[in-house]
Amino acid sequence: MPYLPYEEPGITTILSLTSFLLLLNIARYILDRLLYCGIIGEILIGIICGLPVGGTSWLSQGTQETIQSYGYLGLIGLVFEGGLNTNLALLKKTVYMSVSVATIGLLMPIALSFILLALPFNGGEGTMYPSPLAGFSAGASLCSTSLGTTFAILSSANMQKTRVGVVLVGAAMMDDVVGLVMVNIVTTLGSGGTGGWPIARPIAASFGMLLVTLALGPYVLRPVWRWVASHFQIGGAVISENSKSTFRQTTTRVIHHIPHLGFILSTAVLIIYVTIASFIDASVLFAAFIAGGVVSFLWGVQREQLEDDTSPDDGPSKMYEEYYKAPMDYILVPFFFVSYVPSQFIRGGA
């Protein structure tokens, strides 16, 4: 049977990876302290080291593919953190402003791109004018917003919970969902198709997931989480001593002895939402943000249930700092930004 033999990596591989990680973190630290733009340093390092500029002279193609995959995990975790730390009440109040910002950010690039239709371009076949599809494609490529960049900049400037930060987060989330629609429109029109459902499916699935979550939150998730928090120890909750049945007592003792239960349940929520979004063609990043909001909401329900002054005031943030922050800040997020530019790594030129 085929198998993967274990081989110790050579000293060249070890030094390449360690120096690569150190260089990423040093560049980000210096630029964050000076200009609050550490991600620019990571992007530049990625351009220099990856395909097509650096090729495989420093990092092999397989290593670059692995870094890209782990980088996307970092992006999901970054958006999940945004959902945990976003003020949901303020987001609800500023939703119309977020819609306005997102609409302008979507329509302006597309409108300006149609100016290209009036500009002649010299080619091998003489003077030519761009087609409407080319103009629309150019505008669609400019209207999308990078969620990872948005959350990283807001986090470095400590603006995630401010009114401006919440407005930008809402607009970025909408742009991400509509960006999927734009990609489908360009793909469908470019292939000569006219189907409406393949184009509308991502936005219908994404906002459908949001509406289902909003409907289930107060009527299903809140009661279930209150029952769990009142019987099991999750972030400070006290186990009920009034368990009447032997089965409940046994279950309570077993779950009480599961370490890090709050982290496990929070991560399970994230995995469930991301998996569902992937299967229904919704935005995976939008699902990660919703998962963060759900965890933050449920933690608030838990604080209401406990009525204990010694309970954690900001459970989601503390959970994230304890379990996610170190690997995210020093490995996964740098891996995302270093593989961020489409012209580098395996996507070279695509």
C-alpha positions in Angstrom: 0.0 0.0 0.0 1.3 3.5 -0.7 2.3 5.5 2.3 4.1 8.7 3.1 7.5 8.0 4.6 8.8 10.2 7.4 11.8 12.1 6.3 13.6 14.7 8.4 13.6 18.1 6.7 17.1 19.3 5.6 18.8 22.2 7.3 18.0 24.4 4.2 14.3 23.8 4.7 14.5 24.5 8.4 16.4 27.7 8.0 14.2 28.9 5.2 11.0 28.4 7.2 12.3 29.9 10.4 13.9 32.9 8.7 10.7 33.4 6.7 8.5 33.5 9.9 11.0 35.7 11.7 11.2 38.1 8.7 7.4 38.4 8.5 6.9 39.1 12.2 9.8 41.6 12.4 8.6 43.5 9.4 5.1 43.6 10.7 6.2 44.7 14.2 8.4 47.6 12.9 5.8 48.9 10.4 3.0 48.6 12.9 4.9 50.7 15.4 5.9 53.3 12.8 3.0 53.6 10.3 0.2 51.1 11.5 0.6 49.2 8.2 2.5 46.0 9.1 0.5 44.1 6.5 2.2 46.1 3.8 5.5 44.6 4.8 4.1 41.1 4.7 2.6 41.6 1.3 5.9 42.9 -0.1 7.8 39.9 1.4 5.3 37.6 -0.3 5.8 39.3 -3.6 9.6 39.0 -3.4 9.7 35.4 -2.1 6.8 33.8 -4.0 5.9 33.1 -7.5 6.4 34.5 -10.0 9.1 36.9 -8.7 11.0 34.8 -6.2 9.9 31.5 -7.7 11.0 28.5 -5.8 14.5 29.7 -5.0 13.7 30.1 -1.3 10.5 28.3 -0.7 9.4 25.2 -2.7 6.1 25.2 -4.6 4.7 22.7 -2.1 5.7 24.9 0.8 4.0 27.9 -0.9 0.8 25.9 -1.4 0.8 24.9 2.3 1.4 28.5 3.4 -1.5 29.6 1.2 -3.8 27.1 2.7 -2.9 27.9 6.3 -3.2 31.6 5.3 -6.8 31.1 4.4 -7.4 29.5 7.9 -5.9 32.7 9.3 -8.3 34.8 7.2 -11.3 32.8 8.6 -10.0 33.2 12.1 -9.5 36.9 11.6 -13.1 37.4 10.4 -14.3 35.2 13.3 -12.4 37.5 15.7 -14.2 40.5 14.0 -17.5 38.9 14.7 -16.6 38.3 18.3 -15.5 41.8 18.9 -18.0 43.8 16.8 -20.6 45.7 18.8 -23.7 44.0 17.4 -26.1 46.6 18.9 -24.1 49.4 17.3 -24.0 47.4 14.0 -27.8 47.2 14.1 -28.0 51.0 14.6 -25.6 51.8 11.8 -26.9 49.2 9.2 -28.3 51.9 6.9 -25.0 53.8 6.9 -23.1 50.6 6.2 -25.5 49.9 3.3 -24.8 53.4 1.9 -21.0 52.9 2.2 -21.2 49.5 0.6 -23.4 50.7 -2.3 -21.1 53.6 -3.1 -18.1 51.3 -3.0 -19.8 48.9 -5.4 -21.3 51.3 -7.9 -18.6 53.9 -8.2 -15.9 51.6 -9.6 -18.3 50.0 -12.0 -19.6 53.4 -13.2 -16.0 54.8 -13.7 -14.9 51.6 -15.5 -17.4 52.3 -18.3 -15.4 55.4 -19.1 -12.9 52.9 -20.6 -15.5 52.2 -23.3 -14.8 55.7 -24.8 -11.0 55.3 -24.8 -9.2 53.7 -27.8 -6.5 51.2 -27.3 -3.8 50.3 -29.9 -3.4 46.6 -30.5 -2.0 44.2 -33.0 -5.3 44.6 -35.0 -5.3 48.3 -34.9 -7.3 50.7 -32.7 -9.9 48.9 -30.7 -12.4 49.9 -28.0 -13.2 47.8 -24.9 -16.4 45.8 -24.9 -19.1 46.5 -22.2 -18.3 43.1 -20.6 -14.6 44.2 -20.3 -15.6 47.5 -18.7 -17.9 45.7 -16.3 -15.3 43.1 -15.4 -12.8 45.9 -14.6 -15.3 47.6 -12.3 -16.3 44.4 -10.6 -12.6 43.6 -9.9 -12.3 46.9 -8.1 -15.5 46.8 -6.1 -14.6 43.9 -3.7 -13.3 44.7 -0.3 -10.7 42.5 1.5 -12.2 41.5 4.9 -8.8 40.4 6.2 -7.2 43.8 5.5 -10.2 45.6 6.9 -10.2 43.7 10.2 -6.4 43.8 10.5 -6.2 47.6 10.1 -9.1 48.2 12.5 -7.6 45.9 15.0 -4.1 47.5 14.8 -5.7 50.9 15.2 -8.0 49.7 18.0 -11.1 50.8 16.1 -13.2 47.6 16.0 -15.7 48.8 18.5 -16.0 52.4 17.4 -18.8 53.7 15.3 -16.6 54.2 12.2 -15.1 50.8 12.6 -18.5 49.1 12.9 -19.7 50.9 9.8 -16.7 49.8 7.8 -17.1 46.2 9.0 -20.7 46.2 7.9 -19.8 47.6 4.5 -17.0 45.2 4.0 -19.2 42.2 4.8 -21.8 43.3 2.2 -19.1 43.9 -0.4 -17.7 40.4 0.2 -21.1 38.8 -0.5 -21.8 41.0 -3.5 -18.3 40.3 -4.7 -19.2 36.6 -5.1 -22.2 37.7 -7.2 -20.0 39.9 -9.4 -17.7 36.9 -10.0 -20.6 34.8 -11.0 -22.0 37.5 -13.3 -18.7 37.9 -15.1 -18.2 34.1 -15.4 -21.8 33.5 -16.7 -21.7 36.4 -19.2 -18.2 35.5 -20.4 -19.3 31.9 -21.1 -22.4 33.1 -22.9 -24.8 31.9 -20.2 -27.9 33.8 -19.1 -29.1 31.8 -16.0 -30.3 34.0 -13.2 -30.2 31.5 -10.3 -26.5 30.7 -10.5 -25.8 34.5 -10.3 -28.2 35.1 -7.4 -27.5 32.0 -5.4 -24.5 33.3 -3.4 -26.3 36.4 -2.1 -29.5 34.4 -1.5 -27.6 31.7 0.4 -25.5 34.2 2.4 -28.4 36.4 3.5 -30.6 33.4 4.0 -28.1 32.0 6.5 -28.2 35.4 8.3 -32.0 35.5 8.4 -32.2 31.9 9.7 -29.6 32.8 12.4 -31.6 35.9 13.5 -34.8 33.8 13.6 -33.3 31.0 15.6 -31.2 33.1 18.0 -33.8 34.3 20.5 -36.1 31.3 20.2 -33.8 28.3 19.9 -30.2 29.2 20.6 -30.8 31.4 23.7 -32.9 28.9 25.6 -30.6 26.0 24.8 -27.5 27.9 25.8 -29.1 29.1 29.0 -29.9 25.5 29.9 -26.4 24.4 29.1 -24.8 27.3 31.0 -27.0 26.6 34.1 -26.0 22.9 34.3 -22.4 22.8 33.1 -19.3 24.8 33.8 -18.7 27.0 30.7 -16.5 30.0 31.4 -17.6 30.4 35.0 -21.1 28.9 35.0 -21.9 26.7 38.1 -23.0 23.2 37.7 -26.5 22.6 39.0 -26.7 20.5 42.1 -30.4 19.7 41.5 -30.0 17.1 38.9 -32.8 14.6 39.5 -31.9 11.7 37.2 -28.9 9.5 37.3 -28.4 10.0 33.5 -28.3 13.8 34.0 -25.9 13.5 36.9 -23.6 11.3 34.9 -23.7 13.6 31.9 -23.1 16.6 34.0 -20.0 15.1 35.6 -18.6 13.9 32.3 -19.1 17.3 30.6 -17.8 19.1 33.7 -14.5 17.3 33.3 -14.1 18.2 29.6 -11.4 20.9 29.7 -11.7 24.1 27.6 -15.4 23.5 26.9 -16.1 27.1 26.0 -13.3 27.0 23.4 -14.6 23.7 22.0 -18.2 24.9 21.6 -17.1 28.2 20.1 -14.9 26.5 17.5 -17.7 24.0 16.8 -20.0 26.9 16.0 -17.4 28.3 13.6 -16.8 25.0 11.9 -20.6 24.3 11.5 -21.2 27.7 9.9 -18.2 27.6 7.6 -19.2 24.0 6.5 -22.8 25.0 5.8 -21.7 28.1 3.8 -19.4 26.0 1.7 -22.1 23.5 0.8 -24.8 26.1 -0.1 -22.3 28.3 -2.1 -22.6 31.1 0.5 -19.7 33.4 1.5 -17.5 31.4 3.8 -16.1 34.7 5.4 -19.6 36.0 5.9 -20.4 32.7 7.7 -17.3 33.1 9.9 -18.4 36.6 10.9 -22.0 35.4 11.7 -20.4 32.5 13.8 -18.4 35.1 15.8 -21.6 37.2 16.3 -23.5 34.1 17.5 -20.7 33.1 20.0 -20.7 36.7 21.3 -24.5 36.7 21.6 -24.5 33.4 23.5 -21.8 34.5 25.8 -24.0 37.5 26.7 -26.9 35.2 27.4 -24.6 33.3 29.7 -23.7 36.4 31.7 -27.4 37.2 32.1 -27.9 33.7 33.4 -25.0 33.7 35.9 -25.8 37.1 37.6 -22.4 36.8 39.2 -20.0 39.8 39.6 -17.0 37.5 39.4 -18.0 36.1 36.0 -15.9 37.2 33.0 -17.0 40.6 31.6 -15.7 39.8 28.1 -15.7 36.1 27.7 -15.4 35.9 23.9 -12.3 38.2 23.8 -10.6 36.4 26.6 -11.3 33.0 25.0 -9.9 34.3 21.7 -6.8 35.7 23.4 -6.2 32.5 25.3 -6.6 30.0 22.5 -6.4 31.8 19.1 -4.4 34.9 19.5 -0.8 33.6 19.5 -0.9 31.2 16.5 -3.1 33.7 14.6 -0.9 36.8 15.2 2.5 35.1 14.6 1.8 32.4 12.1 -1.7 32.2 10.4 -2.4 35.9 9.8 1.2 36.6 8.4 0.7 33.5 6.2 -2.5 35.0 4.8 -1.1 38.4 4.0 2.1 37.0 2.5 -0.1 35.0 0.1 -2.5 37.9 -0.4 -1.5 39.4 -3.7 -3.0 37.4 -6.6 0.2 37.7 -8.7 2.3 35.8 -6.3 2.7 32.2 -5.0 0.8 29.5 -6.9 -1.7 32.0 -8.4 1.1 33.7 -10.2 -0.5 36.0 -12.8 -4.0 34.5 -12.4 
